């Protein structure tokens, strides 16, 4: 029997937790029914767990990808910080000058500040969207490599099922460290 990989949070389709747990319970019940056993009789089933969040945070490829992405976006982030400081300084100057400005100058400078703020907000939004898109691209390849490593470990160690992402897990079935080591090779 080949191992089964349950992947609830990564991949092309996302599902709600309640739907996932419902499907997981149905799969477990079905597997016991097909095997003619009850959960109590299925003690020979070897189950493993992989913490995907930890893989994408602690593995060597994930750390390298994060560093790479941060260096790619550092220049834009510095520019956003410069624009933020400029807007803050201009707003403070306006606050100080407002009492002595004519109505037309006050209105003009308020419009200028509003335009600067709108431009800054647009640039921040674009930055965040580009950053997230780039991060997802980098991490998609890590997820593919992790899934391949998980399958190799499952086959080599005789796991019947490997579960990714669960509410609670007994540490004795957690093979995350083994997968992190496999990704480092």
Secondary structure, 3 states (H helix, E strand, C coil): CCCEEEECCCCCCCCCHHHHHHHHHHHHHHHHHHHCCCHHHCCCCCEEEECHHHHHHHCHHHHHHHHHHHHHHHHHHHHHHHHHHHHHHHHHHHHHHHHHCCHHHHHHHHHHHHHHHHHHHHHHHHHHHHHHHHHHHHHHHHHHHHHHHHHHHHHHHCCCEEEECCCCCCHHHECHHHHHHHHCC
